[in-house]
């Protein structure tokens, strides 16, 4: 229904001088989609109020409504070219009037969980990159063809938007930062099995893939009005540091059916973990925190185990934020399982002692297009505290390994789709079907096995993936995969050199 419209929008953006990358295309499509969605939502609310004899106060004032500035209509319902802004007049209006007006909502809103606050936050973080008012006019007319009224329309738009996010992730070296493969997310959710009434959290939500797929999972079947309200208002919480990902995450959740997504624009790791109370914790945590990032010393001081590795800090955060009996699945670099530095060893000990780490899914190279690293997924449940001395880590209390560990056995599954994964051959749902089936009973097979925690080295706490059921195999990589990884490493080296240069200059 709307696929050609999305292609037309991309064609306009491709010709626009102010938009040069897939990230720009997604960013600009996002703010236009958001305003069209908001106009449809307001119109729907107005019509409902009118039918019931009630009044409705519009969020957006008359002058700045989509139907006035973006797509004014004549008496025949066609675009009114006499009143539609274009060229420099349109660019001046958007930059000098519309965006400042929308930014002001942040200060005027009653709270961060309102749609008004989201409007202000989004337009405080995003820029209009259109330089040509004629290109913007074309984009507005295509966006106006989209409708958000029915669930079917939203469903199709969500799929088209997901494809755009996937393309954005594949285009850059930080693919995994914006896009976690949806087949992997769906398999994780089938293992975790969230339920309506449970609170679900992703503290590094990116494009909100985990939250959106969880919503789709919970939305299956016939739900009561009360259950639908719980899903809308009391189920999902996301946090995201980066501006573009924050905007995309909100738009993605809206398209999946959440009217006012509870995504908070913040650096999750700066929150004081000592202030966390049980009411702040979650039943389910699903996350793919950023790999390879570094945090400042003052941020590291917020954690018991000091490390500059962002993903390791996030793992500590998730352990702390999980309720006793709560379930989590976290994507992390596979080197976490075997790194010999003090922080890695201490964190593995903490995870094994405070949680039941029952499953490790070993993902093949190429699972995350453009990320250049191999990953594992850690599945764990928060255990009851084993000791009342909460200020002393369990592993420092002189207990035997079996007394220390909430984890007794770990079930490993080595995912092998039988082919090299890449842009033209990505992971699919069938690749993960066996994993989900075998995990339900922790069944052993050629690809899966059990490890008794009592058998691991008590000094290193090495949890490396070592399949005892088959010999080591070396799979030759595709030339394009090697070139992609070289490009990733070159960019990382350039960033490091730039950072060093900045330190020297300062």
RAZI-V419686 format. One record per residue. RES is the residue in one letter. NEAR is the number of other ideal C-beta (glycine too) atoms within 12 Angstrom. Layout:
{{RES:NEAR} {RES:NEAR}}
This chain:
{{X:17} {X:30} {X:18} {X:15} {X:28} {X:32} {X:18} {X:25} {X:39} {X:28} {X:18} {X:30} {X:37} {X:22} {X:21} {X:30} {X:16} {X:26} {X:30} {X:17} {X:23} {X:30} {X:35} {X:29} {X:37} {X:42} {X:38} {X:42} {X:48} {X:42} {X:41} {X:45} {X:45} {X:40} {X:42} {X:39} {X:44} {X:36} {X:32} {X:32} {X:32} {X:30} {X:24} {X:23} {X:24} {X:22} {X:15} {X:16} {X:16} {X:13} {X:11} {X:11} {X:8} {X:12} {X:11} {X:18} {X:13} {X:24} {X:31} {X:34} {X:18} {X:15} {X:17} {X:29} {X:26} {X:36} {X:28} {X:23} {X:33} {X:37} {X:31} {X:26} {X:19} {X:13} {X:7} {X:7} {X:11} {X:15} {X:23} {X:20} {X:14} {X:11} {X:18} {X:29} {X:28} {X:29} {X:19} {X:18} {X:19} {X:30} {X:27} {X:19} {X:28} {X:38} {X:24} {X:14} {X:22} {X:33} {X:29} {X:19} {X:27} {X:38} {X:27} {X:22} {X:28} {X:25} {X:15} {X:17} {X:22} {X:14} {X:16} {X:23} {X:22} {X:21} {X:33} {X:28} {X:30} {X:39} {X:38} {X:28} {X:35} {X:39} {X:34} {X:25} {X:28} {X:38} {X:23} {X:35} {X:31} {X:38} {X:24} {X:24} {X:25} {X:23} {X:31} {X:41} {X:32} {X:30} {X:43} {X:41} {X:30} {X:30} {X:35} {X:33} {X:25} {X:38} {X:24} {X:36} {X:19} {X:15} {X:17} {X:15} {X:24} {X:35} {X:22} {X:24} {X:38} {X:37} {X:24} {X:31} {X:42} {X:34} {X:28} {X:38} {X:41} {X:33} {X:28} {X:37} {X:37} {X:31} {X:25} {X:29} {X:31} {X:34} {X:38} {X:42} {X:40} {X:43} {X:45} {X:48} {X:43} {X:35} {X:29} {X:41} {X:39} {X:30} {X:41} {X:43} {X:36} {X:28} {X:35} {X:39} {X:23} {X:36} {X:20} {X:28} {X:18} {X:29} {X:33} {X:46} {X:42} {X:50} {X:46} {X:47} {X:46} {X:44} {X:52} {X:49} {X:44} {X:49} {X:47} {X:45} {X:39} {X:45} {X:40} {X:33} {X:32} {X:31} {X:27} {X:16} {X:11} {X:8} {X:19} {X:12} {X:10} {X:13} {X:20} {X:22} {X:16} {X:23} {X:35} {X:27} {X:19} {X:22} {X:35} {X:47} {X:38} {X:41} {X:37} {X:41} {X:31} {X:28} {X:24} {X:37} {X:40} {X:37} {X:40} {X:47} {X:48} {X:46} {X:43} {X:50} {X:46} {X:38} {X:41} {X:39} {X:33} {X:41} {X:30} {X:28} {X:45} {X:36} {X:42} {X:29} {X:30} {X:21} {X:26} {X:42} {X:37} {X:21} {X:24} {X:17} {X:28} {X:14} {X:12} {X:23} {X:12} {X:17} {X:10} {X:20} {X:27} {X:40} {X:31} {X:42} {X:48} {X:52} {X:45} {X:50} {X:42} {X:37} {X:36} {X:29} {X:28} {X:21} {X:29} {X:16} {X:12} {X:14} {X:27} {X:23} {X:19} {X:27} {X:35} {X:29} {X:32} {X:23} {X:32} {X:22} {X:31} {X:32} {X:40} {X:42} {X:38} {X:44} {X:46} {X:41} {X:40} {X:45} {X:43} {X:39} {X:39} {X:39} {X:29} {X:22} {X:20} {X:33} {X:36} {X:47} {X:46} {X:45} {X:45} {X:46} {X:36} {X:33} {X:24} {X:41} {X:34} {X:22} {X:25} {X:18} {X:19} {X:17} {X:25} {X:32} {X:29} {X:30} {X:40} {X:45} {X:37} {X:36} {X:45} {X:40} {X:37} {X:38} {X:43} {X:31} {X:44} {X:34} {X:40} {X:43} {X:44} {X:34} {X:39} {X:36} {X:32} {X:38} {X:43} {X:46} {X:38} {X:38} {X:39} {X:32} {X:34} {X:33} {X:39} {X:39} {X:44} {X:49} {X:38} {X:38} {X:29} {X:32} {X:30} {X:17} {X:19} {X:28} {X:21} {X:10} {X:13} {X:15} {X:12} {X:18} {X:29} {X:33} {X:30} {X:17} {X:19} {X:13} {X:19} {X:15} {X:24} {X:20} {X:17} {X:30} {X:32} {X:33} {X:38} {X:25} {X:24} {X:40} {X:35} {X:39} {X:41} {X:33} {X:40} {X:30} {X:29} {X:15} {X:22} {X:25} {X:34} {X:27} {X:24} {X:13} {X:19} {X:30} {X:36} {X:20} {X:21} {X:18} {X:29} {X:33} {X:20} {X:24} {X:39} {X:29} {X:19} {X:27} {X:34} {X:19} {X:13} {X:24} {X:20} {X:20} {X:23} {X:17} {X:29} {X:33} {X:27} {X:26} {X:32} {X:16} {X:32} {X:18} {X:20} {X:29} {X:18} {X:20} {X:13} {X:19} {X:34} {X:24} {X:35} {X:26} {X:34} {X:22} {X:24} {X:18} {X:18} {X:14} {X:9} {X:11} {X:12} {X:7} {X:18} {X:11} {X:21} {X:19} {X:12} {X:19} {X:30} {X:18} {X:17} {X:31} {X:26} {X:17} {X:21} {X:27} {X:20} {X:16} {X:21} {X:23} {X:15} {X:15} {X:19} {X:16} {X:14} {X:14} {X:15} {X:13} {X:12} {X:11} {X:10} {X:9} {X:8} {X:7}}
